Amino acid sequence: MKKQYCGTTGTVENCQVGVFLSYVSAKGHTLLDRELYLPKEWIDDAECCREAVIPEVIAFRTKCELARQMIGTLVGSRDSLLGKRNKLDHSGAKAEELT
C-alpha cells in the first residue's frame, strides 16, 4: 500500500479509497454496489500488483469512471429485468451512454 489522499482525514496517508453507489429514500437506504479505487501509480507497478494479488486485467479507472460503470451496470440490470433496453432512465440518459 502506498500513500494517497484520504477524504476522511483530509491528509495524504496509507488508506484504501472506495467508491460507493447507494439508494436513499424517505423510507431508508441501501448499498447497491462498491468498487475499490486503485491509484494509477499502483496499477503501473506490476510487482506491487502481483504482491497484492491484483489481476493483470485490472486497468486504471478514475473515481468518476468507477461510478459511471456502477450506474451503467445498475441501469443495464434494471433494463434487462424489465425488458426495456434503450429506454430513457430518470436522468434522460440511455443505458448505453452511462457505460
N, C-alpha and C positions, 0 to 999 in steps of 0.2 A: 504494500500500500504506500502510496506517495501522498504528499500534502496537496490539498485543494481547498477552494473556498467552501466554507461551511456556513450556510444561511442561518442555522440555529444560533451559532456563536458570533457570527459576523466577522470571523477571522479565518486565516488560512491555517489549516491543521490536518492531521490524519483523520479522515472521516469517510463515510460512504454517503453518496447522494442518490436519492431515489426520486423518480417521477411517478406521481400517483394520479389515477383517474377515479373520481368518486361521484356518487349521485347524492344530492341533498334536496329534501323537500320539507314541507312543514310537518310531515309525519315521521321524519327520520333521515338517516343517511346510511350509505353502504359503500364499501370499497369495491370498485369494479375491475381494476387492473393496476399493475405496477411494473416498473422496469428499473433496473439498476443503471445509473448513469456512469459510464466509464470515460474519463477524460482522454483526449486524443493522445497525449504522451504515454498513457498506459497502454492503449491499443497499439501504438507504434513500437512498444518494447516487447518483442516476441518472447524473449526469455522470461520476462515478468509474467506475461500471459500464460506461458506454459506452467510456471510455478503456481499460479493462481487458478489453474485449470479453466482458463477462459478459451473456448473453442476458437480455432483459427478463422472460422467463418464469420465471427462477430466483427462488424465494421464499426468505425466511429459514427455516432449519431449525436447530434445536439439534443439538449433537453426538449426543445420545441419539436424536433423530428420524432423523438420518442413519444411525445404527447400526440402528435398527428397520427402516428402509427396506431396507438391505442384507440383513438377515436375512430379511425378508419376500420379497425378490427371490430369495434363495437357496432358501428353503423352497418358494416357488412354482415355481421352475425344477425342483427335485427332484421335486415332486409331478407336474408336467407330464410329466417324463421317465418317471416310474414309473407314471403314470396313476392316482394315488391322491389326487386332490383331496379336501379336507375331512378327511383322516386326521390323527390327532394326531402331532406330532413328538415327539422325545425329551423336550422340556420340558413336554409336556402342553398346549401352546397350539396352536390351529388356525392354519393359514397365514393366514387372513383376519384373525385377531386381531393378527398381527405387522406388518401393513401399515398 
